Amino acid sequence: MTRYRLLLQQVRTFGRYTSDEEAERVLHAVLAVLGGQLTGEERCDLAATLPERARAVFTSQIPLPEPVAAQAFVEAVAHALNTSLSGARWDTSSVLAALADLAGDRLTDRLLADLPRGYALLFGRADLITAAA
C-alpha cells in the first residue's frame, strides 16, 4: 500500500467516512487550507513528510503573511467543503490528527508553535497554557 493510501485510510478511519472518495475530498480541502497557514522550515518539513499527492495539494497554496485563528481555519474548511462549522471541525480534526501521526511529535510541536493558540485541539492534542506563577 502506498504512503498516500495509508494516509487516506487513516483519515477515513479517524473521520469515520464511508468511502475513500469522501476521505480524499476532506483531506484535500484541509491540506489546501493548511497550505496557506504555514511558512518557513515547518512548511518545508511537513511537505517533505507528506506523500507526493498530498504534498502537491499542500504546496500549491501560497502562504498568508500570518496564519489565521483556529476558528477562521475551520470556517475556511467549512466553506471549501460546503458544510457546517461542526462538520468542518470534525473534518479538520480527522485530517490534522492523521497528519500529526504522520509528522511525529517533534514536527507537530513545531507546527503548533507557529500557529495561533487553538490549533492544538484540532490536531488532537490538549491546548495547555503555562499557569502564571
LUMDOVEX-378967 format. One record per atom (N, C-alpha, C, CB): atom name; x, y, z. Coordinates in Angstrom, 1 decimal, decimal comma, padded with zeros to 4 digits. Glycine has a CB too. Example, Ala and Ser with C-alpha at 12.3 -4.5 7.8 and 13.67 -1.06 7.14 Angstrom:
{"N"; {013,2; -005,7; 007,8}},
{"CA"; {012,3; -004,5; 007,8}},
{"C"; {013,2; -003,3; 007,8}},
{"CB"; {011,3; -004,5; 009,0}},
{"N"; {012,8; -002,2; 007,1}},
{"CA"; {013,7; -001,1; 007,1}},
{"C"; {012,9; 000,0; 007,9}},
{"CB"; {014,1; -000,6; 005,7}},
//
This chain:
{"N"; {000,8; -001,2; 000,0}},
{"CA"; {000,0; 000,0; 000,0}},
{"C"; {000,9; 001,2; 000,0}},
{"CB"; {-001,0; 000,0; 001,2}},
{"N"; {000,6; 002,2; -000,8}},
{"CA"; {001,4; 003,4; -000,9}},
{"C"; {001,2; 004,3; 000,3}},
{"CB"; {001,0; 004,2; -002,2}},
{"N"; {002,1; 005,2; 000,6}},
{"CA"; {002,0; 006,1; 001,7}},
{"C"; {000,8; 007,0; 001,6}},
{"CB"; {003,3; 007,0; 001,8}},
{"N"; {000,4; 007,4; 000,4}},
{"CA"; {-000,8; 008,2; 000,2}},
{"C"; {-002,0; 007,4; 000,6}},
{"CB"; {-000,9; 008,6; -001,2}},
{"N"; {-002,1; 006,1; 000,2}},
{"CA"; {-003,3; 005,3; 000,6}},
{"C"; {-003,3; 005,1; 002,1}},
{"CB"; {-003,2; 003,9; -000,2}},
{"N"; {-002,2; 004,9; 002,7}},
{"CA"; {-002,1; 004,8; 004,2}},
{"C"; {-002,7; 006,0; 004,9}},
{"CB"; {-000,7; 004,5; 004,7}},
{"N"; {-002,2; 007,2; 004,4}},
{"CA"; {-002,7; 008,4; 004,9}},
{"C"; {-004,2; 008,6; 004,7}},
{"CB"; {-002,0; 009,6; 004,3}},
{"N"; {-004,7; 008,3; 003,5}},
{"CA"; {-006,1; 008,3; 003,2}},
{"C"; {-006,9; 007,4; 004,1}},
{"CB"; {-006,3; 008,0; 001,7}},
{"N"; {-006,4; 006,2; 004,3}},
{"CA"; {-007,1; 005,2; 005,2}},
{"C"; {-007,2; 005,7; 006,6}},
{"CB"; {-006,4; 003,8; 005,1}},
{"N"; {-006,1; 006,3; 007,0}},
{"CA"; {-006,1; 006,9; 008,4}},
{"C"; {-007,1; 008,0; 008,5}},
{"CB"; {-004,7; 007,4; 008,8}},
{"N"; {-007,2; 008,9; 007,6}},
{"CA"; {-008,2; 009,9; 007,6}},
{"C"; {-009,6; 009,3; 007,5}},
{"CB"; {-008,0; 010,9; 006,4}},
{"N"; {-009,8; 008,3; 006,7}},
{"CA"; {-011,1; 007,7; 006,6}},
{"C"; {-011,5; 007,0; 008,0}},
{"CB"; {-011,1; 006,6; 005,5}},
{"N"; {-010,5; 006,4; 008,6}},
{"CA"; {-010,8; 005,8; 009,9}},
{"C"; {-011,1; 006,8; 011,0}},
{"CB"; {-009,6; 004,9; 010,3}},
{"N"; {-010,2; 007,8; 011,1}},
{"CA"; {-010,4; 008,9; 012,1}},
{"C"; {-011,8; 009,6; 011,9}},
{"CB"; {-009,3; 009,9; 012,1}},
{"N"; {-012,1; 009,9; 010,6}},
{"CA"; {-013,3; 010,6; 010,3}},
{"C"; {-014,6; 009,8; 010,2}},
{"CB"; {-013,1; 011,4; 009,1}},
{"N"; {-014,4; 008,5; 010,2}},
{"CA"; {-015,5; 007,5; 010,0}},
{"C"; {-016,2; 007,8; 008,7}},
{"CB"; {-016,4; 007,6; 011,2}},
{"N"; {-015,4; 008,1; 007,7}},
{"CA"; {-016,0; 008,3; 006,3}},
{"C"; {-016,4; 007,0; 005,7}},
{"CB"; {-015,1; 009,1; 005,4}},
{"N"; {-017,5; 007,0; 004,9}},
{"CA"; {-018,0; 005,8; 004,3}},
{"C"; {-017,2; 005,4; 003,0}},
{"CB"; {-019,4; 005,9; 004,0}},
{"N"; {-016,5; 006,3; 002,4}},
{"CA"; {-015,8; 006,0; 001,2}},
{"C"; {-014,4; 006,7; 001,1}},
{"CB"; {-016,6; 006,4; 000,0}},
{"N"; {-013,5; 006,1; 000,3}},
{"CA"; {-012,2; 006,8; 000,1}},
{"C"; {-012,4; 008,1; -000,6}},
{"CB"; {-011,3; 005,8; -000,8}},
{"N"; {-013,4; 008,2; -001,4}},
{"CA"; {-013,6; 009,5; -002,1}},
{"C"; {-014,0; 010,6; -001,2}},
{"CB"; {-014,8; 009,3; -003,2}},
{"N"; {-014,8; 010,3; -000,2}},
{"CA"; {-015,2; 011,3; 000,8}},
{"C"; {-014,0; 011,7; 001,7}},
{"CB"; {-016,3; 010,8; 001,7}},
{"N"; {-013,2; 010,7; 002,1}},
{"CA"; {-012,0; 011,0; 002,9}},
{"C"; {-011,0; 011,8; 002,0}},
{"CB"; {-011,3; 009,6; 003,3}},
{"N"; {-010,8; 011,5; 000,8}},
{"CA"; {-009,9; 012,2; -000,1}},
{"C"; {-010,4; 013,7; -000,3}},
{"CB"; {-009,8; 011,5; -001,4}},
{"N"; {-011,6; 013,9; -000,5}},
{"CA"; {-012,2; 015,2; -000,6}},
{"C"; {-011,9; 016,1; 000,6}},
{"CB"; {-013,7; 015,2; -000,9}},
{"N"; {-012,1; 015,5; 001,8}},
{"CA"; {-011,8; 016,2; 003,1}},
{"C"; {-010,3; 016,4; 003,2}},
{"CB"; {-012,3; 015,3; 004,3}},
{"N"; {-009,5; 015,4; 002,9}},
{"CA"; {-008,0; 015,5; 003,0}},
{"C"; {-007,5; 016,7; 002,2}},
{"CB"; {-007,4; 014,2; 002,6}},
{"N"; {-008,0; 016,7; 000,9}},
{"CA"; {-007,5; 017,8; 000,0}},
{"C"; {-008,0; 019,1; 000,5}},
{"CB"; {-008,0; 017,5; -001,4}},
{"N"; {-009,2; 019,3; 001,0}},
{"CA"; {-009,7; 020,6; 001,4}},
{"C"; {-008,9; 021,1; 002,6}},
{"CB"; {-011,2; 020,5; 001,8}},
{"N"; {-008,6; 020,2; 003,6}},
{"CA"; {-007,9; 020,6; 004,8}},
{"C"; {-006,4; 020,9; 004,4}},
{"CB"; {-008,0; 019,5; 005,9}},
{"N"; {-005,8; 020,1; 003,6}},
{"CA"; {-004,4; 020,4; 003,2}},
{"C"; {-004,3; 021,7; 002,4}},
{"CB"; {-003,9; 019,2; 002,3}},
{"N"; {-005,3; 022,0; 001,6}},
{"CA"; {-005,3; 023,3; 000,9}},
{"C"; {-005,4; 024,5; 001,8}},
{"CB"; {-006,4; 023,3; -000,2}},
{"N"; {-006,2; 024,4; 002,8}},
{"CA"; {-006,3; 025,5; 003,7}},
{"C"; {-005,1; 025,6; 004,6}},
{"CB"; {-007,6; 025,3; 004,7}},
{"N"; {-004,6; 024,4; 005,0}},
{"CA"; {-003,3; 024,4; 005,8}},
{"C"; {-002,1; 024,9; 005,1}},
{"CB"; {-003,0; 022,9; 006,3}},
{"N"; {-002,1; 024,7; 003,8}},
{"CA"; {-001,0; 025,2; 002,9}},
{"C"; {-000,9; 026,7; 002,9}},
{"CB"; {-001,2; 024,7; 001,5}},
{"N"; {-002,0; 027,4; 003,2}},
{"CA"; {-002,0; 028,8; 003,3}},
{"C"; {-001,6; 029,3; 004,7}},
{"CB"; {-003,3; 029,4; 003,0}},
{"N"; {-001,4; 028,4; 005,6}},
{"CA"; {-001,1; 028,8; 007,0}},
{"C"; {000,3; 028,7; 007,5}},
{"CB"; {-002,0; 028,0; 007,9}},
{"N"; {001,1; 027,8; 006,9}},
{"CA"; {002,4; 027,5; 007,3}},
{"C"; {003,5; 028,1; 006,4}},
{"CB"; {002,6; 026,0; 007,4}},
{"N"; {004,6; 028,6; 007,0}},
{"CA"; {005,7; 029,1; 006,3}},
{"C"; {007,0; 028,6; 006,8}},
{"CB"; {005,7; 030,7; 006,4}},
{"N"; {008,1; 028,9; 006,2}},
{"CA"; {009,4; 028,6; 006,7}},
{"C"; {009,7; 027,1; 006,7}},
{"CB"; {009,5; 029,2; 008,0}},
{"N"; {010,6; 026,8; 007,7}},
{"CA"; {011,1; 025,4; 007,8}},
{"C"; {010,0; 024,4; 008,1}},
{"CB"; {012,1; 025,3; 008,9}},
{"N"; {009,0; 024,8; 008,9}},
{"CA"; {007,9; 023,9; 009,3}},
{"C"; {007,1; 023,5; 008,0}},
{"CB"; {007,0; 024,6; 010,3}},
{"N"; {006,9; 024,5; 007,1}},
{"CA"; {006,2; 024,2; 005,9}},
{"C"; {007,0; 023,2; 005,1}},
{"CB"; {005,9; 025,5; 005,1}},
{"N"; {008,2; 023,5; 004,9}},
{"CA"; {009,1; 022,6; 004,1}},
{"C"; {009,2; 021,2; 004,7}},
{"CB"; {010,5; 023,2; 004,0}},
{"N"; {009,3; 021,1; 006,1}},
{"CA"; {009,4; 019,8; 006,7}},
{"C"; {008,1; 019,0; 006,6}},
{"CB"; {009,8; 020,0; 008,2}},
{"N"; {007,0; 019,7; 006,8}},
{"CA"; {005,7; 019,0; 006,7}},
{"C"; {005,6; 018,5; 005,2}},
{"CB"; {004,5; 019,9; 007,1}},
{"N"; {005,9; 019,4; 004,3}},
{"CA"; {005,8; 019,0; 002,8}},
{"C"; {006,6; 017,8; 002,6}},
{"CB"; {006,2; 020,2; 001,9}},
{"N"; {007,8; 017,7; 003,1}},
{"CA"; {008,7; 016,6; 002,9}},
{"C"; {008,2; 015,3; 003,5}},
{"CB"; {010,1; 016,9; 003,5}},
{"N"; {007,4; 015,4; 004,5}},
{"CA"; {006,8; 014,3; 005,2}},
{"C"; {005,6; 013,7; 004,5}},
{"CB"; {006,4; 014,7; 006,6}},
{"N"; {004,9; 014,6; 003,7}},
{"CA"; {003,7; 014,2; 003,1}},
{"C"; {003,9; 013,3; 001,8}},
{"CB"; {002,9; 015,4; 002,6}},
{"N"; {003,0; 012,3; 001,6}},
{"CA"; {003,1; 011,6; 000,3}},
{"C"; {003,0; 012,6; -000,9}},
{"CB"; {002,0; 010,5; 000,2}},
{"N"; {003,5; 012,2; -002,0}},
{"CA"; {003,5; 013,1; -003,2}},
{"C"; {002,2; 013,8; -003,5}},
{"CB"; {004,0; 012,4; -004,4}},
{"N"; {001,1; 013,0; -003,6}},
{"CA"; {-000,2; 013,6; -004,0}},
{"C"; {-000,7; 014,6; -003,0}},
{"CB"; {-001,2; 012,5; -004,2}},
{"N"; {-000,5; 014,3; -001,7}},
{"CA"; {-000,9; 015,2; -000,6}},
{"C"; {000,0; 016,4; -000,6}},
{"CB"; {-000,8; 014,5; 000,7}},
{"N"; {001,3; 016,2; -000,9}},
{"CA"; {002,3; 017,3; -000,9}},
{"C"; {001,9; 018,3; -002,0}},
{"CB"; {003,7; 016,8; -001,1}},
{"N"; {001,5; 017,8; -003,2}},
{"CA"; {001,1; 018,7; -004,3}},
{"C"; {-000,1; 019,6; -003,9}},
{"CB"; {000,7; 017,9; -005,5}},
{"N"; {-001,0; 019,1; -003,2}},
{"CA"; {-002,2; 019,9; -002,7}},
{"C"; {-001,7; 021,0; -001,7}},
{"CB"; {-003,3; 019,0; -002,1}},
{"N"; {-000,9; 020,5; -000,8}},
{"CA"; {-000,4; 021,4; 000,3}},
{"C"; {000,4; 022,5; -000,2}},
{"CB"; {000,3; 020,6; 001,3}},
{"N"; {001,4; 022,2; -001,1}},
{"CA"; {002,3; 023,2; -001,5}},
{"C"; {001,8; 024,1; -002,7}},
{"CB"; {003,6; 022,5; -002,0}},
{"N"; {000,7; 023,7; -003,2}},
{"CA"; {000,1; 024,6; -004,3}},
{"C"; {-000,5; 025,9; -003,8}},
{"CB"; {-001,0; 023,8; -005,1}},
{"N"; {-000,6; 026,0; -002,5}},
{"CA"; {-001,2; 027,2; -001,8}},
{"C"; {-000,1; 028,2; -001,5}},
{"CB"; {-002,0; 026,8; -000,6}},
{"N"; {-000,4; 029,4; -001,7}},
{"CA"; {000,6; 030,5; -001,3}},
{"C"; {000,3; 030,8; 000,2}},
{"CB"; {000,4; 031,7; -002,2}},
{"N"; {001,3; 030,8; 001,0}},
{"CA"; {001,0; 031,1; 002,4}},
{"C"; {000,6; 032,5; 002,7}},
{"CB"; {002,3; 030,8; 003,3}},
{"N"; {-000,3; 032,7; 003,6}},
{"CA"; {-000,7; 034,0; 004,0}},
{"C"; {000,5; 034,7; 004,8}},
{"CB"; {-002,0; 034,0; 004,9}},
{"N"; {000,5; 036,0; 004,9}},
{"CA"; {001,6; 036,6; 005,8}},
{"C"; {001,5; 036,2; 007,2}},
{"CB"; {001,4; 038,1; 005,7}},
{"N"; {000,3; 036,0; 007,7}},
{"CA"; {000,1; 035,5; 009,1}},
{"C"; {-000,9; 034,4; 009,1}},
{"CB"; {-000,3; 036,7; 010,1}},
{"N"; {-000,8; 033,3; 009,9}},
{"CA"; {-001,8; 032,3; 009,9}},
{"C"; {-003,1; 032,9; 010,6}},
{"CB"; {-001,3; 031,0; 010,7}},
{"N"; {-004,2; 032,4; 010,2}},
{"CA"; {-005,5; 032,8; 010,8}},
{"C"; {-005,7; 032,0; 012,1}},
{"CB"; {-006,6; 032,6; 009,8}},
{"N"; {-006,6; 032,5; 012,9}},
{"CA"; {-007,0; 031,9; 014,1}},
{"C"; {-007,7; 030,5; 013,8}},
{"CB"; {-008,0; 032,7; 014,9}},
{"N"; {-007,6; 029,6; 014,7}},
{"CA"; {-008,2; 028,3; 014,5}},
{"C"; {-009,6; 028,3; 014,1}},
{"CB"; {-008,1; 027,4; 015,8}},
{"N"; {-010,4; 029,2; 014,6}},
{"CA"; {-011,8; 029,3; 014,2}},
{"C"; {-012,0; 029,7; 012,8}},
{"CB"; {-012,6; 030,3; 015,1}},
{"N"; {-011,1; 030,6; 012,3}},
{"CA"; {-011,2; 031,1; 010,9}},
{"C"; {-010,7; 029,9; 010,0}},
{"CB"; {-010,3; 032,3; 010,7}},
{"N"; {-009,8; 029,1; 010,5}},
{"CA"; {-009,3; 028,0; 009,7}},
{"C"; {-010,5; 027,0; 009,5}},
{"CB"; {-008,1; 027,2; 010,5}},
{"N"; {-011,2; 026,7; 010,6}},
{"CA"; {-012,3; 025,8; 010,5}},
{"C"; {-013,4; 026,4; 009,5}},
{"CB"; {-013,0; 025,5; 011,9}},
{"N"; {-013,6; 027,7; 009,6}},
{"CA"; {-014,6; 028,4; 008,7}},
{"C"; {-014,2; 028,2; 007,3}},
{"CB"; {-014,7; 029,9; 009,1}},
{"N"; {-012,9; 028,4; 007,0}},
{"CA"; {-012,4; 028,2; 005,6}},
{"C"; {-012,6; 026,8; 005,1}},
{"CB"; {-010,9; 028,6; 005,6}},
{"N"; {-012,4; 025,8; 006,0}},
{"CA"; {-012,6; 024,4; 005,6}},
{"C"; {-014,1; 024,2; 005,4}},
{"CB"; {-012,1; 023,4; 006,7}},
{"N"; {-015,0; 024,8; 006,2}},
{"CA"; {-016,4; 024,7; 006,0}},
{"C"; {-016,8; 025,2; 004,7}},
{"CB"; {-017,2; 025,4; 007,2}},
{"N"; {-016,3; 026,4; 004,3}},
{"CA"; {-016,6; 027,0; 003,0}},
{"C"; {-016,1; 026,1; 001,9}},
{"CB"; {-015,9; 028,4; 002,9}},
{"N"; {-014,9; 025,6; 002,0}},
{"CA"; {-014,3; 024,7; 001,0}},
{"C"; {-015,1; 023,4; 000,8}},
{"CB"; {-012,9; 024,3; 001,3}},
{"N"; {-015,7; 022,9; 001,8}},
{"CA"; {-016,4; 021,6; 001,8}},
{"C"; {-017,9; 021,8; 001,7}},
{"CB"; {-016,1; 020,8; 003,0}},
{"N"; {-018,3; 023,1; 001,8}},
{"CA"; {-019,8; 023,5; 001,8}},
{"C"; {-020,5; 022,7; 002,9}},
{"CB"; {-020,4; 023,2; 000,4}},
{"N"; {-020,0; 022,8; 004,1}},
{"CA"; {-020,6; 022,1; 005,2}},
{"C"; {-020,7; 023,0; 006,4}},
{"CB"; {-019,7; 020,8; 005,6}},
{"N"; {-021,3; 022,5; 007,5}},
{"CA"; {-021,5; 023,3; 008,7}},
{"C"; {-020,2; 023,4; 009,5}},
{"CB"; {-022,5; 022,6; 009,6}},
{"N"; {-020,1; 024,4; 010,4}},
{"CA"; {-018,9; 024,5; 011,2}},
{"C"; {-018,6; 023,3; 012,1}},
{"CB"; {-019,1; 025,7; 012,1}},
{"N"; {-019,6; 022,7; 012,6}},
{"CA"; {-019,4; 021,4; 013,4}},
{"C"; {-018,9; 020,3; 012,5}},
{"CB"; {-020,6; 021,0; 014,1}},
{"N"; {-019,4; 020,2; 011,3}},
{"CA"; {-018,9; 019,2; 010,4}},
{"C"; {-017,5; 019,5; 009,9}},
{"CB"; {-019,8; 019,2; 009,1}},
{"N"; {-017,2; 020,8; 009,7}},
{"CA"; {-015,8; 021,2; 009,3}},
{"C"; {-014,8; 020,9; 010,4}},
{"CB"; {-015,8; 022,6; 008,9}},
{"N"; {-015,3; 021,2; 011,7}},
{"CA"; {-014,4; 020,9; 012,8}},
{"C"; {-014,0; 019,4; 012,9}},
{"CB"; {-015,1; 021,3; 014,1}},
{"N"; {-015,0; 018,6; 012,6}},
{"CA"; {-014,8; 017,1; 012,6}},
{"C"; {-013,8; 016,8; 011,5}},
{"CB"; {-016,1; 016,4; 012,5}},
{"N"; {-014,1; 017,3; 010,3}},
{"CA"; {-013,3; 017,0; 009,1}},
{"C"; {-011,8; 017,5; 009,4}},
{"CB"; {-013,8; 017,7; 007,9}},
{"N"; {-011,7; 018,7; 009,9}},
{"CA"; {-010,4; 019,3; 010,1}},
{"C"; {-009,6; 018,4; 011,1}},
{"CB"; {-010,5; 020,7; 010,7}},
{"N"; {-010,3; 018,0; 012,2}},
{"CA"; {-009,6; 017,2; 013,3}},
{"C"; {-009,2; 015,8; 012,7}},
{"CB"; {-010,5; 017,1; 014,5}},
{"N"; {-010,1; 015,3; 011,9}},
{"CA"; {-009,7; 014,0; 011,3}},
{"C"; {-008,5; 014,0; 010,5}},
{"CB"; {-010,9; 013,5; 010,4}},
{"N"; {-008,3; 015,0; 009,7}},
{"CA"; {-007,1; 015,2; 008,8}},
{"C"; {-005,9; 015,6; 009,7}},
{"CB"; {-007,4; 016,2; 007,7}},
{"N"; {-006,1; 016,6; 010,5}},
{"CA"; {-004,9; 017,1; 011,3}},
{"C"; {-004,4; 016,0; 012,3}},
{"CB"; {-005,2; 018,3; 012,0}},
{"N"; {-005,3; 015,2; 012,8}},
{"CA"; {-004,8; 014,1; 013,7}},
{"C"; {-004,0; 013,1; 012,9}},
{"CB"; {-006,0; 013,4; 014,4}},
{"N"; {-004,4; 012,8; 011,7}},
{"CA"; {-003,7; 011,9; 010,8}},
{"C"; {-002,3; 012,5; 010,5}},
{"CB"; {-004,5; 011,5; 009,6}},
{"N"; {-002,3; 013,8; 010,2}},
{"CA"; {-001,0; 014,5; 009,9}},
{"C"; {-000,1; 014,5; 011,1}},
{"CB"; {-001,3; 015,9; 009,4}},
{"N"; {-000,7; 014,6; 012,3}},
{"CA"; {000,2; 014,6; 013,5}},
{"C"; {000,8; 013,2; 013,6}},
{"CB"; {-000,7; 015,0; 014,7}},
{"N"; {000,1; 012,2; 013,4}},
{"CA"; {000,6; 010,8; 013,4}},
{"C"; {001,7; 010,7; 012,4}},
{"CB"; {-000,4; 009,8; 013,2}},
{"N"; {001,5; 011,2; 011,2}},
{"CA"; {002,5; 011,1; 010,1}},
{"C"; {003,7; 011,9; 010,4}},
{"CB"; {001,9; 011,5; 008,8}},
{"N"; {003,5; 013,1; 010,9}},
{"CA"; {004,7; 014,0; 011,1}},
{"C"; {005,5; 013,7; 012,4}},
{"CB"; {004,1; 015,4; 011,2}},
{"N"; {004,8; 013,1; 013,4}},
{"CA"; {005,5; 012,8; 014,6}},
{"C"; {005,4; 013,9; 015,6}},
{"CB"; {007,0; 012,4; 014,4}},
{"N"; {005,7; 013,7; 016,8}},
{"CA"; {005,6; 014,6; 017,9}},
{"C"; {006,5; 015,9; 017,7}},
{"CB"; {005,9; 014,0; 019,2}},
{"N"; {007,7; 015,7; 017,4}},
{"CA"; {008,6; 016,8; 017,3}},
{"C"; {008,2; 017,8; 016,2}},
{"CB"; {010,0; 016,3; 016,9}},
{"N"; {007,8; 017,4; 015,0}},
{"CA"; {007,4; 018,3; 014,0}},
{"C"; {006,0; 018,9; 014,3}},
{"CB"; {007,3; 017,6; 012,6}},
{"N"; {005,1; 018,1; 014,9}},
{"CA"; {003,8; 018,6; 015,3}},
{"C"; {004,0; 019,7; 016,3}},
{"CB"; {002,9; 017,5; 015,8}},
{"N"; {004,9; 019,5; 017,3}},
{"CA"; {005,1; 020,6; 018,3}},
{"C"; {005,6; 021,9; 017,6}},
{"CB"; {006,2; 020,1; 019,3}},
{"N"; {006,4; 021,7; 016,6}},
{"CA"; {006,9; 022,9; 015,9}},
{"C"; {005,8; 023,6; 015,1}},
{"CB"; {008,1; 022,5; 014,9}},
{"N"; {005,0; 022,8; 014,4}},
{"CA"; {003,8; 023,3; 013,7}},
{"C"; {002,9; 024,1; 014,6}},
{"CB"; {003,0; 022,2; 013,0}},
{"N"; {002,6; 023,5; 015,8}},
{"CA"; {001,7; 024,2; 016,7}},
{"C"; {002,4; 025,4; 017,3}},
{"CB"; {001,4; 023,2; 017,9}},
{"N"; {003,7; 025,5; 017,4}},
{"CA"; {004,4; 026,7; 017,9}},
{"C"; {004,2; 027,8; 016,9}},
{"CB"; {005,8; 026,4; 018,2}},
{"N"; {004,1; 027,5; 015,7}},
{"CA"; {004,0; 028,5; 014,6}},
{"C"; {002,5; 029,0; 014,4}},
{"CB"; {004,6; 028,0; 013,3}},
{"N"; {001,6; 028,2; 014,8}},
{"CA"; {000,2; 028,5; 014,6}},
{"C"; {-000,4; 029,2; 015,8}},
{"CB"; {-000,6; 027,2; 014,3}},
{"N"; {-001,4; 030,0; 015,6}},
{"CA"; {-002,1; 030,7; 016,8}},
{"C"; {-002,7; 029,6; 017,8}},
{"CB"; {-003,2; 031,6; 016,3}},
{"N"; {-002,9; 030,1; 019,0}},
{"CA"; {-003,5; 029,2; 020,0}},
{"C"; {-004,8; 028,7; 019,5}},
{"CB"; {-003,6; 030,0; 021,3}},
{"N"; {-005,1; 027,5; 019,8}},
{"CA"; {-006,4; 026,9; 019,5}},
{"C"; {-006,3; 025,8; 018,5}},
{"CB"; {-007,3; 027,9; 018,9}},
{"N"; {-005,1; 025,7; 017,8}},
{"CA"; {-004,9; 024,6; 016,8}},
{"C"; {-004,7; 023,3; 017,4}},
{"CB"; {-003,8; 025,0; 015,9}},
{"N"; {-004,1; 023,3; 018,7}},
{"CA"; {-003,8; 022,0; 019,3}},
{"C"; {-004,9; 021,0; 019,3}},
{"CB"; {-003,2; 022,2; 020,7}},
{"N"; {-006,1; 021,5; 019,7}},
{"CA"; {-007,3; 020,7; 019,8}},
{"C"; {-007,6; 020,1; 018,4}},
{"CB"; {-008,5; 021,5; 020,3}},
{"N"; {-007,4; 020,9; 017,4}},
{"CA"; {-007,7; 020,4; 016,0}},
{"C"; {-006,7; 019,3; 015,6}},
{"CB"; {-007,6; 021,5; 015,0}},
{"N"; {-005,5; 019,3; 016,2}},
{"CA"; {-004,5; 018,2; 015,9}},
{"C"; {-004,7; 017,1; 016,9}},
{"CB"; {-003,1; 018,8; 016,1}},
{"N"; {-005,7; 017,1; 017,7}},
{"CA"; {-006,0; 016,0; 018,7}},
{"C"; {-005,1; 016,1; 019,9}},
{"CB"; {-005,8; 014,7; 018,0}},
{"N"; {-004,7; 017,3; 020,3}},
{"CA"; {-003,9; 017,4; 021,5}},
{"C"; {-004,5; 018,4; 022,4}},
{"CB"; {-002,5; 018,0; 021,1}},
{"N"; {-004,2; 018,3; 023,7}},
{"CA"; {-004,7; 019,2; 024,7}},
{"C"; {-004,1; 020,6; 024,4}},
{"CB"; {-004,3; 018,8; 026,1}},
{"N"; {-004,9; 021,6; 024,6}},
{"CA"; {-004,4; 023,0; 024,4}},
{"C"; {-004,1; 023,6; 025,8}},
{"CB"; {-005,5; 023,9; 023,6}},
{"N"; {-002,9; 023,3; 026,2}},
{"CA"; {-002,5; 023,7; 027,6}},
{"C"; {-001,7; 025,0; 027,5}},
{"CB"; {-001,7; 022,6; 028,3}},
{"N"; {-001,9; 025,8; 028,5}},
{"CA"; {-001,0; 027,0; 028,6}},
{"C"; {-000,3; 026,9; 030,0}},
{"CB"; {-001,8; 028,3; 028,5}},
{"N"; {000,8; 027,5; 030,1}},
{"CA"; {001,6; 027,5; 031,3}},
{"C"; {000,9; 028,4; 032,3}},
{"CB"; {003,0; 028,0; 031,1}},
{"N"; {000,6; 027,9; 033,5}},
{"CA"; {-000,1; 028,7; 034,5}},
{"C"; {000,9; 029,8; 035,1}},
{"CB"; {-000,6; 027,8; 035,7}},
{"N"; {000,4; 031,0; 035,3}},
{"CA"; {001,2; 032,0; 035,9}},
{"C"; {001,6; 031,7; 037,3}},
{"CB"; {000,4; 033,4; 035,8}},
{"N"; {002,8; 031,9; 037,6}},
{"CA"; {003,3; 031,6; 039,0}},
{"C"; {002,9; 032,7; 040,0}},
{"CB"; {004,8; 031,4; 039,0}},
//
